[in-house]
Amino acid sequence: MALGLTLTWLTLLILIPLSGLAVRSSALGWEKFWSIALDPRTLNALRISFSTAFVAAVVNAVFGIILAWVLVRYRFPGKRIIDAMVDLPFALPTAVAGIALTTLYAPNGWIGQFLTPLGIKIAFTPAGIVIALIFVGLPFVVRTVQPIMEEIDKEVEEAAATLGASRLQTIFRVLLPGLAPAVLTGFALAFARGVGEYGSVIFIAGNLPFKSEIAPLLIVIKLEEYNYAAATAIAAIMLILSFAMLLVINLIQSWSRRRYGYGA
């Protein structure tokens, strides 16, 4: 019963929409599909979407580990508030987040006004997209890594120190290998969210073709132009690339679980 409901729910919500996308894309024909796929504007939008999502996911992996470590290992005033704020991007509407970040980093914004005289421009550039994706993706890493960290006893660190390991050796040779599967999971989730993110990005990106235009926005533009063929082709390309990258990440994650054991 439960298996049947699960498969039905999965089919209705995921398999049928994806199948429809595949069928609609195949109806275009290879020549037209590749013509849309290799269009310079399409390639540039895909490059910006995937590159910014990857950079943001890497940054989140690093600082997500640090933040999770602080929340697990230390006690300090306001810890519960900070712990609750980690989940803020989950609850905050993405459009609100985009407007808030634009207000901060625009040339006349609270932070942007100090960066502009230095020749640093954040808003309406790929750098602004990265910041928006870091904001929305950080909770995925923290909430994935945090439970695994809580399972690692302090005695493991103390034993490493007793055997003569330095602090860096303890981190890189004892702790991080065991956290690798969880870190990769958080990275994959943050990356996947970043690739498809729309609401928090469109305001701070500026949406300039060949400069800061993301693939999800290009899909929306094609739909508004009633160019359903182009929108379908771009969506299919994003789907293929996302599946390929997530498959690689999952293979690395499986290898890491078999080798190190934590999070298995």
Rosetta blueprint (number, residue, H / E / L):
1 M L
2 A H
3 L H
4 G H
5 L H
6 T H
7 L H
8 T H
9 W H
10 L H
11 T H
12 L H
13 L H
14 I H
15 L H
16 I H
17 P H
18 L H
19 S H
20 G H
21 L H
22 A H
23 V H
24 R H
25 S H
26 S H
27 A L
28 L L
29 G L
30 W H
31 E H
32 K H
33 F H
34 W H
35 S H
36 I H
37 A H
38 L L
39 D L
40 P H
41 R H
42 T H
43 L H
44 N H
45 A H
46 L H
47 R H
48 I H
49 S H
50 F H
51 S H
52 T H
53 A H
54 F H
55 V H
56 A H
57 A H
58 V H
59 V H
60 N H
61 A H
62 V H
63 F H
64 G H
65 I H
66 I H
67 L H
68 A H
69 W H
70 V H
71 L H
72 V H
73 R H
74 Y L
75 R L
76 F L
77 P L
78 G L
79 K H
80 R H
81 I H
82 I H
83 D H
84 A H
85 M H
86 V L
87 D L
88 L H
89 P H
90 F H
91 A H
92 L L
93 P L
94 T H
95 A H
96 V H
97 A H
98 G H
99 I H
100 A H
101 L H
102 T H
103 T H
104 L H
105 Y H
106 A L
107 P L
108 N L
109 G L
110 W L
111 I L
112 G H
113 Q H
114 F H
115 L H
116 T H
117 P H
118 L H
119 G L
120 I L
121 K L
122 I L
123 A L
124 F L
125 T L
126 P H
127 A H
128 G H
129 I H
130 V H
131 I H
132 A H
133 L H
134 I H
135 F H
136 V H
137 G H
138 L H
139 P H
140 F H
141 V H
142 V H
143 R H
144 T H
145 V H
146 Q H
147 P H
148 I H
149 M H
150 E H
151 E H
152 I L
153 D L
154 K H
155 E H
156 V H
157 E H
158 E H
159 A H
160 A H
161 A H
162 T H
163 L L
164 G L
165 A L
166 S L
167 R H
168 L H
169 Q H
170 T H
171 I H
172 F H
173 R H
174 V H
175 L H
176 L H
177 P H
178 G H
179 L H
180 A H
181 P H
182 A H
183 V H
184 L H
185 T H
186 G H
187 F H
188 A H
189 L H
190 A H
191 F H
192 A H
193 R H
194 G H
195 V H
196 G H
197 E L
198 Y L
199 G H
200 S H
201 V H
202 I H
203 F H
204 I H
205 A H
206 G L
207 N L
208 L L
209 P L
210 F L
211 K L
212 S L
213 E L
214 I L
215 A H
216 P H
217 L H
218 L H
219 I H
220 V H
221 I H
222 K H
223 L H
224 E H
225 E L
226 Y L
227 N L
228 Y H
229 A H
230 A H
231 A H
232 T H
233 A H
234 I H
235 A H
236 A H
237 I H
238 M H
239 L H
240 I H
241 L H
242 S H
243 F H
244 A H
245 M H
246 L H
247 L H
248 V H
249 I H
250 N H
251 L H
252 I H
253 Q H
254 S H
255 W H
256 S H
257 R H
258 R H
259 R H
260 Y H
261 G L
262 Y L
263 G L
264 A L
